[in-house]
Amino acid sequence: MDEHIRELFAAIDICHANEMIIPTAALVYVAIDTLAWMKYGTIEKSSRKRFTQWCEDYISDFFDENCNATDLYSARCATLHGISVESSLSSSGQARKILYASGKDSEDIPSISNKSLSKVNTACIYIDALINQLKVGASLFFDQSRSCEKSMENIDQARKKQLVKIPIDLFTKILPLIDKL
């Protein structure tokens, strides 16, 4: 698996273990965005299409009648752009608002509450299941990519554009070289 994705998963696990739902959800969506960009970034410019396609290809087992890839993309937008449950997709009725259940004994909450929540175009998902399915999907994505030259090229191109950590002493040495450009 990719180093950056492992780092995101570690951060997801830390936030989740400390019951920080907002950063947990945000990091889950960042991970999906990143994986989708690695898979489809060279062929699809729309982040929505990349996100929903990656979800349908790699975490489709997570979805049911209460939540689909568009609902998850809408939740991604709501979370990342406003720490909200409402996005333009949900406010226009194109997607459901997403609430999150987490922790011990909350597995049944989504199935129990979704009957009532459907009346207000809202669904409740078990974030623990989403995290688990994301990890399975990411492993599947990287495993399948190893046997496909084009997929590996896409991943390599994406990796070349990812953030890198530069130690401050090295940064101070290369900064004068950048100024000369």
N, C-alpha and C positions, 0 to 999 in steps of 0.2 A: 504494500500500500504506500501511497505517497506520503512523504514526510509532513507536508503541510496539512494533509487530511488527518493524519495521526494526531497532530497538534490540536486541530479543531476538535477531534473526538475526545482528547484529554480534557480540553476546556469544557466541552459539553458535559462530560462526566463530573467534573468538579462543580460546575454550576448546578447540575441536577442533584448531586449528592447534598448540596447546601440549600436545596429547595428554592433556587432562584429561577423561577419559571420564565420570566422575560428574557434574561440572557441565554437560558437554555434554548428556548424557542428560536431566538435570533441566531444563535450559533448553528442550530439544526438547519435553518434556512440558508445561512451562508455556506454551509457544507454542501447542501443540495445545489445551490447556485454554482459553486465551484466545480463540483463533479459534472454538472450539466455543461458548463463552459468547457471543461476538459474534453468532454465527449463530442459536443456539437458546436463549439465556438468557431471553428473554421468554416462551418457550413450554414449556420443559422444565427442571424443577428438579433432576433427577438429573444430577450431573456425569458419572457413568458413561455414561448414555444419550447425553448431549451429546457426550462424548469419542468414544465408539465410532461414533456416527452421523456425526460430522464426518470421522473417519478413513475410514469406508466411502464417504462422498460425495466426498472430496477426495484421499485418498492410497491408494485401493484397489489401485493398481498395485504398491504395496510388498508387499502380502500374498501369501502362497503357502501351501502345505500345512503349513509349519512355523511360521507366525506369522499371526495374525488380529487384528482390532481389539480383541477381548477380551484376548488375550495382551498386546497393547501397553498396554491400560489397566491390566492387572495389573502390568506392568513399571513403569508410571508410579507406581502406588501404592507398590510396593516401593522405588523410587528416592526418591520425594519424602518418604515417611513413615519410611524407615529406612535409606536408602542400602544396600539389600539386593537380593537377587534373588528373595526370597520375599515374596509378599503373601498375604492371606487367600484370594484366588481361586486362586493357584497351590498353596497348601498343602492346599486342599480338592479339588484336581484339576480345577477349572473352567477353568484357564488354565495355560499353560506358563510356566516360569521363563525369563527372557530373559538371555542373555549377549551381550556386544558385541564385535564384531571391528571394527578400524579400521586405516587406514593402507595404505601401499603393499603390494601383493601379498596383501591379506587378503580380496579379493572372493570367493575360492573357499573360504575357511574355513567360512562357514555351510553351504554345500551339502555339503561333505565331512563336517563334524562333526555335522550334524543327524541323520544316520542313526544314529549312536551315542547322541546326546543324547536322541532320542525315547524311548529306553528308560527314562529318568529324568524324563520330562515336562518337558524343557528344550529350548530352541532357541537358536541363535546367529544374531544378525542383524548385518548390515553397516551400522554406524551412518552411514557416509558416504552410503549409498543412502537411508537414512531422512531424513537432513538434506536431501539433494537433492529427494526426493519431497515433503517438507514445504514447501520453498520453491516448488515447482511448484504444490502444492495451495493454498498461501496466495495465490499470484498468481491462480489460477483462482477461488478464493473471492471475492476482491475484484473481479475482472473481472466475474464473474456478478452480484455484488451491485449493481454500478452500474446494471444494467438492471432492477432489481427494487426498487420503492419500499419494500415491506415490509422487505426485507433491509437497505436503507439506513437505515430507521428503527431497526431492531434494532442496527445498528452504531453509529449516532449515540447511542442510549440507552446502549449499553455504554461508549462513549467518555466520556460525561458522568460515569461512575462510576469511570473509571480514575485511577490515581495521577497527580499533577501535581508538577512540580518548582517549588518556590517559593524564590526567592532569599532569603537570610537577612534582608536589609534590609527587604524587603517583608513577610516573616513577622513581624518585630518590630513593624511598623506595624499589621498586622491583628490581632495577638494581643489587644491591649486591646479591640478591637471584639468579638471572640469572647467575651471575659470578661463583656461587658455583656449578652450574650444570655441 
